[in-house]
Structure formats: structure tokens, C-alpha cells
């Protein structure tokens, strides 16, 4: 009965955390109850529940609590878990890749993430199946994105394709890592589509994200649906298709509010700033941009796309003669947390800021205007 009680709480915690409004704290309490009911000799089950508690900590976000849970989970597995029976090795890989490596991605510690990958790589090669390979390539993709400051290249796209391929070999439903049901193939298609969109491969990005969207709608996964809408809007923005952005953003805003996703609500506001700029409603650009930036400041995790609203904000401030405010927005483009600008644009922005700092305000404004024109012509925004 105690074992059944643990399983019941394990499943109830997932429902509370992912399907219940305001249920996250209660879900964590339920998992702690489950840990207290685990047989003292059942180290594997204790590690499994602790690992899930760590996953909840990542999404909380409460990174110190998540790290403590992962430490405790690994301790329960004993010495050399990679050399133990297959179930233990697989759980250890999940703790390392979907747990620790994910935490280091969201906390922006790529060096620690790289160390995890180096440690587990040989074990994945020797003992990992499709699920473990999917974990590995997902963690590798995240680490590469962090190291490159989200400037996507062919190597990153190749990793995203490898993760998607591994997911194709996994059933749509398996022991869920983060929430039930977990449509693995859909999420990996989304990752690939997002990378393609950031790289500028817009046609294939749209193809892949529509496939992911179909999976999201088939299994009823609202968060995946929302994120797919954001990629479609990004592709439309880079095509300068204001009409498509205007259609997508209201749906994305509604989905973000329904899922309490502040980072994607921020992105919707940023798209509205871009749309106002494109349509010549310049007075609306700053309010939308400022609202987006304020929401992003409160959110956590992967959000390096402030440029969606910063470029329109720069353009409008330059147009109104507020060069200093445009320069302030330009500095935000170069922050380490943000996607690194293309080689054609980055040095122009750097030169504009350096010129401003040297005291030549007129030339600084001219250089920043050049950067805006260049980014627009290159379809970066």
C-alpha cells in the first residue's frame, strides 16, 4: 500500500503542477510526502521522486532547490550509477541531462553544462537508447545555444536535427520527464523550427513548426501550441509580413495568458511593438516595448529575443531626435543574455555606442540609424 501511495502522489503532483492553477506549491508538498513514504531500502524509487522534485524546481523557478534535489537523487543511486543495472543508469542519465544540464542552461552556466555533457557522453554512447540520446542531443543543443549566445549556425542546426531524429524513435508517450502526456517528437520539431527561424531558414522553419503544431493540437499540449505560434510570428516578422503577424499575435497573447506564460506574453507585446512600427503607429511603439521588457525582466529561462521590440524602439527614438534613449536601447542589444547580432550588424552598433561615448552624438545617431537600416534590409527584423 505504501508503494501505491507513492505512485499516487507522484502522478497527483504532476497533475497539480502542470494542470492546476496555483497548484505548484501543493505539487511539491505532495512529492515531499511521497519521499517520506518510500521504503528506506528502495533507493531507486527515492531517487526517481527526488528527480521529479528537481524538475519542478527548474520550472518554479527555484534553482537552488532543484540542485539540492538532484544532489539528493544522485546520492540515493550510490557509487558509479552508470555501471549499475540498466534502469539505474537510465535514471542517472535523466538526472544529469534533463535535470542538471537543463538547470545550467536556464541559469546561464554553459561551462557547467558542458562538463555534464562530457561526463555522460560515453555512457549515452554505450548504454543509451533513443530516449537517452534524445536527452543528450537536447542538452547539447541547449549548451551550444548558450555558448553561441543563440546565434545559430549549421552545427547547432545539425544538433537540433539529431535530437528530432532521436525523438522520432521514441513513442509519443513515455514516462514523462516534465508533464503528462509528453509529445517528444513535437517538442523536438519545435526546437528545430526555432533554430531554423533564428538562422533565417524560414521556409523549412515554417514546415517544421506546422508539424509540431499539429502534434500539439492532437495531444492537447497548450504550451507547445503557444511556442509554435511564436515561431510562426518570428518567421512572418523576418519576412516583413505585417498582416501575418497581426493575425498571429492576438492568438499568441490569448494562449500566453491561458498558460500563465509571462515570457511568451512578453514576446507577444514585443511583436505588437514591431507591428506598430511597421504600420507607422509610432506613438504605440514605446508603450508596447516597455511592457514587453518589463514582463521579460520578471520571467526566467530562455528569452534572448528582446531585439524584437528594441529595434523598433531604436528606430522611433532616432526619428524623434532622442538619440540618447536610442543608444540606451542599443546597449541592451549587446547584453550577454541576448542573441548575438549578425556579423554585418554587430560592429555597426558597437561603433555607434563608442562614438556616443566619445561625445560625437550626431555621428552616433547616424551610425545607429545605419544599423537599423542594415538589419531591416537583411531581414533580421
C-alpha positions as CSV (number, residue, x, y, z in Angstrom):
1,X,0.0,0.0,0.0
2,X,2.9,2.4,0.7
3,X,4.3,1.8,-2.7
4,X,0.9,2.5,-4.3
5,X,0.6,5.7,-2.1
6,X,4.0,6.9,-3.5
7,X,2.8,6.3,-7.1
8,X,-0.5,8.0,-6.5
9,X,1.3,11.1,-5.1
10,X,3.8,11.0,-7.9
11,X,1.0,11.2,-10.5
12,X,-1.1,13.7,-8.5
13,X,1.9,16.0,-8.2
14,X,2.2,16.2,-12.0
15,X,-1.4,17.0,-12.4
16,X,-1.3,19.7,-9.7
17,X,1.9,21.2,-11.1
18,X,1.0,21.3,-14.8
19,X,-2.8,21.2,-14.9
20,X,-3.9,23.1,-11.8
21,X,-3.9,26.9,-11.5
22,X,-1.8,27.8,-8.5
23,X,-1.0,24.1,-7.8
24,X,2.8,24.2,-8.0
25,X,3.5,24.6,-4.3
26,X,1.0,21.9,-3.4
27,X,2.5,19.6,-6.0
28,X,5.9,20.0,-4.4
29,X,4.4,19.3,-1.0
30,X,2.8,16.1,-2.3
31,X,6.1,14.9,-3.7
32,X,7.8,15.5,-0.4
33,X,5.1,13.4,1.2
34,X,5.9,10.7,-1.3
35,X,9.5,10.8,-0.4
36,X,8.6,10.2,3.2
37,X,6.6,7.1,2.2
38,X,9.3,5.5,0.1
39,X,10.7,2.3,1.7
40,X,14.1,3.1,3.2
41,X,15.6,0.3,1.2
42,X,14.2,1.4,-2.1
43,X,16.9,3.9,-3.2
44,X,15.8,3.8,-6.8
45,X,12.3,5.0,-6.1
46,X,13.5,7.7,-3.8
47,X,15.9,9.0,-6.5
48,X,13.1,8.9,-9.0
49,X,10.8,11.1,-6.9
50,X,13.6,13.4,-5.9
51,X,14.5,13.8,-9.6
52,X,10.9,14.9,-10.3
53,X,11.1,17.4,-7.4
54,X,14.2,18.8,-9.0
55,X,12.4,19.1,-12.3
56,X,9.7,21.1,-10.6
57,X,12.4,23.3,-9.1
58,X,13.7,24.2,-12.6
59,X,10.2,25.3,-13.8
60,X,9.4,27.1,-10.5
61,X,12.0,28.5,-10.9
62,X,13.9,27.7,-7.8
63,X,17.3,26.7,-9.0
64,X,19.0,26.1,-5.6
65,X,16.1,23.8,-4.5
66,X,16.4,22.0,-7.9
67,X,20.1,21.5,-7.5
68,X,19.6,20.2,-3.9
69,X,17.0,17.7,-5.2
70,X,19.3,16.4,-8.0
71,X,22.2,16.1,-5.5
72,X,20.0,14.0,-3.2
73,X,18.7,11.9,-6.1
74,X,22.2,11.1,-7.2
75,X,23.3,10.2,-3.7
76,X,20.4,7.7,-3.5
77,X,21.8,5.9,-6.6
78,X,25.1,5.2,-4.9
79,X,28.6,4.9,-6.3
80,X,29.1,4.5,-10.1
81,X,25.5,4.5,-11.1
82,X,26.5,4.5,-14.8
83,X,27.8,1.0,-14.2
84,X,24.8,-0.4,-12.4
85,X,21.7,-2.1,-13.9
86,X,20.1,-0.5,-16.9
87,X,17.2,1.2,-15.1
88,X,19.6,2.9,-12.7
89,X,21.9,4.0,-15.5
90,X,19.0,5.4,-17.4
91,X,17.7,7.3,-14.3
92,X,21.1,8.7,-13.7
93,X,21.3,9.9,-17.3
94,X,17.9,11.6,-16.9
95,X,19.0,13.4,-13.7
96,X,22.2,14.6,-15.4
97,X,20.7,15.6,-18.8
98,X,17.1,16.6,-18.2
99,X,18.0,17.8,-14.7
100,X,21.4,19.3,-14.2
101,X,22.2,20.2,-17.8
102,X,18.8,21.8,-18.2
103,X,19.3,23.8,-14.9
104,X,22.6,25.1,-16.1
105,X,21.1,26.2,-19.4
106,X,18.3,28.1,-17.7
107,X,20.7,29.6,-15.2
108,X,23.1,30.6,-18.0
109,X,26.1,28.5,-16.8
110,X,27.2,26.8,-20.0
111,X,30.6,25.7,-18.7
112,X,28.9,23.6,-16.1
113,X,26.5,22.2,-18.7
114,X,29.5,21.3,-20.9
115,X,31.1,19.4,-18.0
116,X,27.9,17.4,-17.6
117,X,27.9,16.5,-21.3
118,X,31.5,15.4,-21.2
119,X,30.8,13.2,-18.2
120,X,27.7,11.4,-19.6
121,X,28.6,11.3,-23.3
122,X,30.4,7.9,-23.2
123,X,27.6,6.4,-21.1
124,X,25.0,7.5,-23.6
125,X,27.0,6.0,-26.4
126,X,27.5,2.7,-24.6
127,X,24.2,2.3,-22.8
128,X,21.7,4.9,-24.0
129,X,18.6,4.1,-26.1
130,X,16.6,6.6,-28.1
131,X,15.2,8.4,-25.1
132,X,18.7,8.9,-23.6
133,X,20.0,10.0,-26.9
134,X,17.2,12.5,-27.2
135,X,18.1,13.8,-23.7
136,X,21.7,14.1,-24.7
137,X,21.1,15.9,-28.0
138,X,18.6,18.2,-26.3
139,X,21.2,19.1,-23.6
140,X,23.9,19.5,-26.3
141,X,21.7,21.8,-28.3
142,X,20.9,24.0,-25.3
143,X,24.6,24.2,-24.4
144,X,25.6,25.1,-27.9
145,X,22.9,27.9,-28.0
146,X,24.2,29.2,-24.7
147,X,27.8,29.2,-25.8
148,X,26.9,30.9,-29.1
149,X,24.6,33.4,-27.4
150,X,21.8,32.0,-29.5
151,X,23.4,32.9,-32.8
152,X,22.5,29.8,-34.7
153,X,24.9,28.1,-37.2
154,X,24.9,24.9,-39.2
155,X,26.4,22.9,-36.3
156,X,23.6,23.9,-34.0
157,X,21.0,23.0,-36.6
158,X,22.7,19.6,-37.1
159,X,22.3,19.0,-33.3
160,X,18.7,20.0,-33.5
161,X,18.1,17.6,-36.3
162,X,19.8,14.8,-34.3
163,X,17.5,15.5,-31.3
164,X,14.5,15.4,-33.6
165,X,15.6,12.2,-35.2
166,X,16.1,10.6,-31.8
167,X,12.6,11.7,-30.8
168,X,11.2,10.1,-33.9
169,X,12.4,6.7,-32.5
170,X,10.6,7.3,-29.2
171,X,6.9,6.7,-28.8
172,X,4.9,9.9,-28.5
173,X,4.1,8.9,-24.9
174,X,6.7,7.5,-22.5
175,X,7.5,8.0,-18.8
176,X,7.1,11.8,-18.9
177,X,10.1,14.0,-18.0
178,X,8.2,17.2,-17.3
179,X,4.5,16.8,-17.8
180,X,1.9,14.2,-19.0
181,X,1.5,13.5,-21.8
182,X,4.8,14.4,-23.3
183,X,4.8,14.5,-27.1
184,X,8.6,14.2,-27.6
185,X,8.6,14.4,-31.3
186,X,6.5,17.6,-31.3
187,X,8.8,19.4,-28.9
188,X,12.0,18.4,-30.8
189,X,10.3,19.6,-34.1
190,X,9.7,22.9,-32.3
191,X,13.3,23.2,-31.2
192,X,14.4,22.5,-34.8
193,X,12.0,25.1,-36.2
194,X,13.1,27.7,-33.7
195,X,16.7,27.2,-34.6
196,X,15.9,27.3,-38.3
197,X,13.9,30.6,-37.8
198,X,16.8,32.2,-35.9
199,X,19.2,31.1,-38.7
200,X,17.0,32.6,-41.3
201,X,15.8,29.3,-43.0
202,X,12.3,30.5,-42.9
203,X,10.6,28.1,-45.4
204,X,11.8,24.9,-43.6
205,X,11.2,26.6,-40.2
206,X,7.5,27.0,-41.1
207,X,7.2,23.5,-42.3
208,X,8.7,22.0,-39.2
209,X,6.7,24.3,-36.8
210,X,3.5,23.4,-38.5
211,X,4.3,19.7,-38.0
212,X,4.9,20.5,-34.3
213,X,1.7,22.5,-34.1
214,X,-0.2,19.5,-35.4
215,X,1.2,17.3,-32.7
216,X,0.4,20.0,-30.0
217,X,-3.2,20.2,-31.1
218,X,-3.6,16.4,-31.4
219,X,-2.5,15.7,-27.9
220,X,-3.8,18.9,-26.3
221,X,-0.5,20.5,-25.3
222,X,-1.2,24.2,-24.9
223,X,2.4,25.3,-24.1
224,X,3.8,23.7,-27.2
225,X,0.9,25.3,-29.2
226,X,1.9,28.7,-27.8
227,X,5.6,28.3,-28.6
228,X,4.8,27.2,-32.1
229,X,2.8,30.4,-32.6
230,X,5.8,32.4,-31.6
231,X,8.0,30.8,-34.2
232,X,5.4,31.4,-36.9
233,X,5.2,35.0,-35.9
234,X,9.0,35.3,-35.9
235,X,9.1,33.9,-39.4
236,X,6.4,36.4,-40.5
237,X,8.4,39.2,-38.9
238,X,11.5,38.3,-40.7
239,X,9.6,38.2,-44.0
240,X,8.2,41.7,-43.1
241,X,4.7,40.2,-43.3
242,X,2.9,42.6,-41.0
243,X,-0.5,41.1,-42.0
244,X,0.5,37.6,-40.8
245,X,2.0,39.0,-37.6
246,X,-1.3,40.9,-37.0
247,X,-3.2,37.6,-37.3
248,X,-0.9,35.5,-35.1
249,X,-0.2,37.9,-32.2
250,X,-3.8,38.0,-30.7
251,X,-3.9,34.2,-30.7
252,X,-0.5,34.1,-29.1
253,X,-1.4,36.6,-26.5
254,X,-4.5,34.7,-25.5
255,X,-2.6,31.4,-25.3
256,X,0.1,33.0,-23.2
257,X,-2.4,34.4,-20.7
258,X,-4.2,31.0,-20.6
259,X,-0.9,29.2,-19.8
260,X,0.4,31.9,-17.4
261,X,3.5,32.1,-19.7
262,X,4.9,35.6,-18.9
263,X,7.9,35.2,-21.2
264,X,5.7,34.5,-24.2
265,X,3.2,37.2,-23.2
266,X,6.3,39.5,-23.3
267,X,7.1,38.2,-26.8
268,X,3.6,38.9,-28.0
269,X,3.9,42.5,-26.7
270,X,7.2,42.8,-28.5
271,X,5.6,41.7,-31.7
272,X,3.0,44.4,-31.2
273,X,5.8,47.0,-30.9
274,X,7.3,45.8,-34.1
275,X,3.8,45.8,-35.8
276,X,3.1,49.4,-34.6
277,X,6.5,50.5,-36.1
278,X,5.8,48.7,-39.4
279,X,2.4,50.3,-39.7
280,X,3.5,53.8,-38.8
281,X,1.8,54.0,-35.4
282,X,5.0,55.3,-33.8
283,X,3.4,56.6,-30.6
284,X,2.4,53.0,-29.7
285,X,5.9,51.5,-30.1
286,X,7.4,52.6,-26.8
287,X,4.5,51.6,-24.6
288,X,4.4,48.1,-26.1
289,X,8.2,47.7,-26.0
290,X,8.4,48.9,-22.4
291,X,5.6,46.5,-21.4
292,X,7.4,43.6,-23.1
293,X,10.7,44.4,-21.5
294,X,9.1,44.7,-18.0
295,X,7.5,41.3,-18.4
296,X,10.7,39.7,-19.6
297,X,12.5,41.2,-16.6
298,X,10.2,39.2,-14.3
299,X,10.4,36.0,-16.3
300,X,13.0,33.3,-16.2
301,X,14.7,30.9,-18.6
302,X,15.3,31.2,-22.4
303,X,14.5,34.7,-23.6
304,X,17.2,36.3,-25.7
305,X,14.9,37.9,-28.2
306,X,14.5,41.4,-26.8
307,X,15.6,42.7,-30.1
308,X,12.1,42.1,-31.5
309,X,11.0,45.3,-29.7
310,X,14.4,47.0,-29.2
311,X,15.0,47.7,-32.9
312,X,11.6,49.4,-33.4
313,X,12.2,51.3,-30.2
314,X,15.6,52.5,-31.5
315,X,14.1,53.5,-34.9
316,X,11.3,55.5,-33.3
317,X,13.6,57.2,-30.8
318,X,16.1,58.2,-33.5
319,X,13.2,59.5,-35.6
320,X,12.0,61.7,-32.8
321,X,15.5,63.0,-32.1
322,X,16.0,61.2,-28.8
323,X,19.4,59.8,-29.7
324,X,20.5,59.1,-26.1
325,X,17.5,57.0,-25.5
326,X,18.1,55.1,-28.7
327,X,21.7,54.5,-27.6
328,X,20.4,53.1,-24.3
329,X,18.2,50.6,-26.2
330,X,21.2,49.8,-28.4
331,X,23.3,48.8,-25.4
332,X,20.6,46.3,-24.4
333,X,21.1,44.6,-27.8
334,X,24.7,43.8,-26.9
335,X,24.0,42.3,-23.4
336,X,25.3,38.8,-23.0
337,X,21.8,37.5,-22.2
338,X,20.7,38.5,-25.7
339,X,21.0,36.8,-29.1
340,X,24.3,37.9,-30.6
341,X,23.8,40.1,-33.6
342,X,24.9,39.1,-37.1
343,X,28.5,39.9,-38.1
344,X,27.2,42.6,-40.6
345,X,25.3,44.4,-37.8
346,X,27.1,44.0,-34.6
347,X,30.2,46.1,-35.4
348,X,28.0,49.0,-36.6
349,X,26.1,49.0,-33.3
350,X,29.3,48.8,-31.4
351,X,30.8,51.7,-33.4
352,X,27.6,53.8,-32.7
353,X,27.9,53.3,-29.0
354,X,31.6,54.0,-28.9
355,X,31.0,57.2,-30.9
356,X,28.3,58.3,-28.5
357,X,30.7,57.6,-25.5
358,X,33.4,59.7,-27.2
359,X,31.0,62.7,-27.3
360,X,30.0,62.8,-31.0
361,X,26.3,62.5,-30.6
362,X,25.3,63.4,-34.1
363,X,27.6,60.8,-35.7
364,X,26.4,58.2,-33.1
365,X,22.8,58.7,-34.2
366,X,23.8,58.4,-37.9
367,X,25.7,55.1,-37.2
368,X,22.8,53.7,-35.2
369,X,20.4,54.6,-38.0
370,X,22.7,52.8,-40.4
371,X,22.5,49.7,-38.2
372,X,18.6,49.9,-38.2
373,X,18.6,50.2,-42.0
374,X,21.1,47.3,-42.4
375,X,19.2,45.0,-40.0
376,X,15.9,45.7,-41.8
377,X,17.4,45.2,-45.3
378,X,19.0,41.9,-44.2
379,X,15.6,40.8,-42.9
380,X,17.0,40.3,-39.4
381,X,13.9,42.2,-38.2
